Amino acid sequence: MSNIVLYSSEFCPYCRRARALLDRKGVTYAVLDVDRDPQLWREIAERAGRATVPQIFIGDRYLGGCDDLVALDRRGELDSLLNPL
């Protein structure tokens, strides 16, 4: 399983945007689809303290949602998190 986990919904435009950014970065990530497994909502609440998607993790590090992911990329901090030395 990938070190990058994205809790997502097929119908969420922010989820699609986050996946598109990760795809452009060329990284492998696991998508946990809340539409197919409603129990994942409980897991999101426990791990992130939020009740929205997307929620993104790298290992045990919580990155946040789509806006947080985009902000990390704009600050130039995302690549080092996705591809550590």
Secondary structure, 3 states (H helix, E strand, C coil): CCCEEEEECCCCHHHHHHHHHHHHHCCCCEEEECCCCCCHHHHHHHHHCCCCCCEEEECCEEEECHHHHHHHHHCCCHHHHHCCC
